[in-house]
Amino acid sequence: MEGELKPMDAEQLREYGHRMVDFVADYYKTIEDHPVLSQVEPGYLRKLLPDSAPDKPESFENVLSDVKTKIIPGVTHWQSPNYFAYFPSNSSTAGFLGEMLSACFNIVGFSWITSPAATELEMIVLDWFAKMLKLPDFFLSTGQGGGVIQGTASEAVLVVLLAARDIFLRKLGKGFLEKLVVYASDQTHSALQKACQIAGIHPENVKALKTDSSTNYGLSPDLLSKEICHDIANGLVPFFACASVGTTSSTAIDPILELANVTKSYNIWLHVDSAYAGSACVCPEYRHHIDGVEEVDSFNMNAHKWFLTNFDCSLLWVKDRNALIQSLSTNPEFLKNKASQSKSVLDYKDWQIPLGRRFRSLKLWLVLRLYGVENLQAYIRNHIELAIHFEELVSQDMRFEIVAPRTFALVCFRLLLPCGFEDRTNDVNGDLLQAVNSTGKIFISHTVLSGTYVMRFAVGAPLTEERHIDAAWKLIQDQASSLLEKL
Amino acid sequence: MEGELKPMDAEQLREYGHRMVDFVADYYKTIEDHPVLSQVEPGYLRKLLPDSAPDKPESFENVLSDVKTKIIPGVTHWQSPNYFAYFPSNSSTAGFLGEMLSACFNIVGFSWITSPAATELEMIVLDWFAKMLKLPDFFLSTGQGGGVIQGTASEAVLVVLLAARDIFLRKLGKGFLEKLVVYASDQTHSALQKACQIAGIHPENVKALKTDSSTNYGLSPDLLSKEICHDIANGLVPFFACASVGTTSSTAIDPILELANVTKSYNIWLHVDSAYAGSACVCPEYRHHIDGVEEVDSFNMNAHKWFLTNFDCSLLWVKDRNALIQSLSTNPEFLKNKASQSKSVLDYKDWQIPLGRRFRSLKLWLVLRLYGVENLQAYIRNHIELAIHFEELVSQDMRFEIVAPRTFALVCFRLLLPCGFEDRTNDVNGDLLQAVNSTGKIFISHTVLSGTYVMRFAVGAPLTEERHIDAAWKLIQDQASSLLEKL
């Protein structure tokens, strides 16, 4: 690449592309050599890189060497088999190949005409996925609804919130914005709160309904119903509710069907956020967790979490695509074209926040075809088995407790402190998390449930095997022993 | 990949990765063999693909064969040297390698801790780029401001609009939302209108100020000033203005400095959208088009358009990062960590709409290092030279006219009709565009300026050479001749 600038020379791309493939394969081969959680200090990289971009081209060797020595130490290795934090972000060979293909075409698929295959493959693959999840027919693109790939679950909940908001404001008038009320449990992902901020919903009208261990942190339909009646009596306008299947803190499950029975009688838009657990619902034995989905207005799951599809790839289905389009469409002259004007095509630009969009359906299509549904189900089941194994290990050590029921592949647990030290339990669990993570050997994260500090052990990285679970548990036990000794 | 599921086996990734690199290189090598604008009919793909995902894995050969025979016919080839529509979307060897690396790590970089290198490289590379553009120091991350990679210019304008909205609403109270007014020219990208819809700005308070050929479609500061005074007198609250440097229709340029002189006296947030033309401003001889940027609140340009960085990579700088953070931050327990709590790091999740984010700075870093600033300037200049060449060709054919001044690499032109046929000029130009595009030999797009239908010829694909310009012009001439004969 030295000397003459060749921005896109096929043979140069071939040569360097092959070298990058080897780099990537070697990275995965040796991924366990790196601390899974980066151990660098804030500001480390500025000390290692120059203050300005180079005037002259640098060699690929130098850049790759910098990736190894300067970038990788600052990478937290989400693909490491020792990664158990947050929720997983799966890469896979099929997903990686899909990203390559998408970067190759490098289209900006805002309208059908900008690459018909991008729009149509997305419609088809989302229909396939809807069938895998046994979603109701009205979510298929062959009816009034359809599926779309959003970047993230945050964007998914934002676009449906906007669609619902605008349905109500068109009916009632713009002035009613201040009266609109949103409902969800206090376990709902912060993305909903952010979406409400963006959409201009009054902060006091975003109701985070209290949950506790009596419902395993699921939202009570009675509570929802009471709150709605109360708000209506006060002149407010309930318009949107978000149910979660598999919350971030503890994979809690809101009872969709019962909630839908409440929301339907008020014409409230009911959205289901199943960003994490949606993947498991592809297995028949877990599908019942989304029973009632035939009564909701929109449904979301992230193929980029636990479904081997590289980030980002968040799948959203809506019952009425016109609601989205009415809220999000623009029609500038410079984008007009025969196909769009004829209304014979979908233009996904009107289903999302940005105008431009990548050809993301390719990677999901490759994942589905190269692995096949049965293997993908086996992949999910294997992680759940590994989580059950971890749960059993925790249960066998009386110093620990499982804090919330394990439903999928997340185990919520904590260290119990001996008599007399109970008031330090939260702090010591925080210390334990820090101690474990600062070894660089595993990475786990935490949450707080009803005031209790809880460690989260989320199985789901593609390379994780039973031996990694065993080693992780031994590390946690050892660090706990050492902390308990110092009490 | 047949048989046993290996979601991520390093040797399997190596094998298939190498094959995909060859596929990609061969694609670029033969890209001119395909019609640049896909010629398929709506619904073509559903007839070619099965109704549901396969239960069993399929072979890589079969999938790749389907890419060739079923997907590629539906691709509009943005990387073709014969692509002259909209604005370019550059792929490059460096950008492609960056995408591979980003897909390899596959991190979800919402907070610093999730991969410190991702946050820090983004800060550094945006600082580099700010210096290349000679942006004021307050846009550097070392001060109160900073740069961030957004997906698209749509998201860039949305986040700054929200930041500005919330500054005003915090001061005035939520009830003032209906009073807030946004200003821009009628040439401003539709992304602003969409952002206003999302943010709940009253549609009547989104002022698209009229422009015409007397200012080359640039916004008049006097008109802005008058409109603001008028609105204030009517009890409205001006809070946001968007200036464009290089509009989508004709690369028109709003006079930033003069506009800033107006907006500053009312504390109006002034955003500059230079999505396309920002790339050219890296060349000293074009930098004057953003003179006055030292007086604005935010500045945006798309490295994914004309700067060899694969989509998506939209660069946004803000003067006051806290304004963004106050508007877009959430702080759920499950994301809390020592580094974030200590405030010693930036968490880019609070600068954008989604929570999750890809490691996008890698590709921009690779582009800057592997090409170097001088070559990148030469790349831009070459396209502008090619556009000048096209402009000259058009000027030499008296049947055509240049409709708006060419400033960068977009030429706006149209066919003139003989005496007696003038009232059909717009229609015939539309027909000419259709005729040209339906050959599949080149792809151009259109706009309307002051009621005049205009063809847009945007040079900027990495593989375009003078011979492609010449061939394109000959095609346009031939199709025009044939249409004129039929008049």
Interface residues (C-beta under 8 A of the other chain):
Chain A: M1 L5 K6 P7 M8 D9 A10 E11 Q12 L13 R14 Y16 G17 H18 M20 V21 D22 F23 V24 A25 D26 Y27 Y28 K29 L37 S38 V40 P42 G43 Y44 L45 R46 L49 D51 S52 A53 P54 D55 K56 P57 E58 F60 N62 V63 V67 K70 I71 I72 P73 G74 V75 T76 H77 W78 Q79 Y86 S89 N90 S91 S92 T93 A94 G95 F96 L97 E99 M100 L101 A103 C104 F105 N106 I107 V108 W112 I113 T114 S115 P116 A117 A118 E120 L121 M123 I124 V125 D127 W128 F129 K131 M132 G151 T152 A153 S154 E155 L158 L162 R165 D166 K174 G175 L177 E178 H189 S190 A191 Q193 K194 Q197 I198 A199 G200 H202 T248 S249 H304 L308 N310 F311 D312 S327 L328 T330 N331 P332 E333 F334 L335 K336 K338 A339 S342 S344 V345 I353 P354 L355 G356 R358 L362 L366 L368 R369 L370 Y371 G372 V373 E374 N375 L376 A378 Y379 Q434 S445 H446 T447 V448 R456 P462 L463
Chain B: M1 L5 K6 P7 M8 D9 A10 E11 Q12 L13 R14 Y16 G17 H18 M20 V21 D22 F23 V24 A25 D26 Y27 Y28 K29 L37 S38 V40 P42 G43 Y44 L45 R46 L49 D51 S52 A53 P54 D55 K56 P57 E58 F60 N62 V63 V67 K70 I71 I72 P73 G74 V75 T76 H77 W78 Q79 Y86 S89 N90 S91 S92 T93 A94 G95 F96 L97 E99 M100 L101 A103 C104 F105 N106 I107 V108 W112 I113 T114 S115 P116 A117 A118 E120 L121 M123 I124 V125 D127 W128 F129 K131 M132 G151 T152 A153 S154 E155 L158 L162 R165 K174 G175 L177 E178 H189 S190 A191 Q193 K194 Q197 I198 A199 G200 H202 T248 S249 H304 L308 N310 F311 D312 S327 L328 T330 N331 P332 E333 F334 L335 K336 K338 A339 S342 S344 V345 I353 P354 L355 G356 R358 L362 L366 L368 R369 L370 Y371 G372 V373 E374 N375 L376 A378 Y379 Q434 S445 H446 T447 V448 R456 P462 L463
